[in-house]
Amino acid sequence: MNCKQIEELLIDYIDLNLDEDVHKEVETHIAQCEDCKASLQELKVLFGAIDSEPLETPDAGLALNFEEMLQKEKETLSDPKVVKLNAASSSHWKTALQIAATIALVFTAYFFGKSQNNETLSQEVAVLEKEKIELKQTMTISMIENQSASKRLQAVNYAEEFEKPGNEILKALINKMQYDDHINVRLAAAEALAKFADSEMVRKALINALETEEDPSMQIELIQILVSIEEKRAIPSMEMLLQKEETPDYVRDQVKIGLPSLI
Amino acid sequence: MIKVSQGDLDMMRMLFDRYHLKIFNFLLKMTRDRVISQDITQEVFYKAIKYKTSYKNGKFSSWIFTIARNVFSDHYQKSKSSPKRLDDFEYKTMSEETDHIEQNEVKQQLDQALNQLSDSDRELVIMNRYQGIKYNEIAEIVGSTEGAVKTKVHRAIHKLKGYYLQNA
């Protein structure tokens, strides 16, 4: 090793950081080399100076301040821990409540909107339905006076569809049943009126029709209706039919079948 | 220290007793100002308590010196940014130096030589020669490798030796 390499090892040599054989090698070199010996000496002087420096002691205030700080930290550590826990748990509840409230709000809003929608919708539908019925009634009444028998028949069929037809409709139907020229219209009207037999006006009209009706098929229809609605006031008319000579046999038969259930 | 980080603050007192002299003397060499060094030492231990949870396994001395270095450089940043404090600081070092003349000559020469080193060289010498911190620990503190630290420390010591012998 040359002097430069030795010089680089001198610090570690002083610190006893070298392996044993390297240490010995440096040692023998220094014993022979004056320059390196001087370098070693200089380093030792420097380190001696450093080591001779006394350890400075800070003022007592430092330790006191530290003690105070430690005490404060302990307090904040023990106090806030309780508070923190409480705060944490309450905030958990708070979050849970907030979530619950949000969900509740969303649902209420949804259902409110839905019901609101339904209400307005059903209102609209009701209005439309009403309008439709009114329109149909007007149409039926106007159609029922039509010259064409088929139109009149159609109108009678329409009238039959009403659940609670107005008096106008009933009167129109009764009129058709009694006076229409066409047998089919009269039959259809009778059939339609059978549905509304709850009305006293209709019942009377049916009885009257049986008295005045001369067409046998219409007679049979009326007999059947009157029997099915159990109208006892029709009995005299039926008996009259039996006595009439013009009455065809099959009508008589129908009366004979129907009468017993009425009496 | 693990106990401290788990909330045992009484252990912190023990650590303070063991290390506050080292920290104080390290800072005293760096700043050459007793008041500032005491303030910084105070802050170092305050931070150690405050950030105790950030302590991971490792040597406590490395950790506390890391904090000391950070607080010290923060302090310098502050005094650099405020000229008033810099004046204050310089005045104080001057008064320290006048004190030194009355003290032994060796110490004065050494301090003078030390002052001629760059900040990072001075820091390395102080940590290694004055505090006796091993190279691998210094590497941990300054965030470097052991080999690099050793080389730097040796170079700094030779520089210091040059300055010291020049002045003598």
Interface residues (C-beta under 8 A of the other chain):
Chain A: E8 I11 E42 L43 V45 L46 F47 A49 I50 S52 E53 L55 E56 T57 P58 D59 G61 L62 A63 N65 F66 E67 M69 L70 E73 K74 L77
Chain B: G7 L9 M12 R13 F16 H20 L21 F24 N25 L28 R34 S37 Q38 T41 Q42 F45 Y46 I49 K50 V106 K107 Q109 L110 R129 Y130 H154 I157 L160 K161 Y164 L165
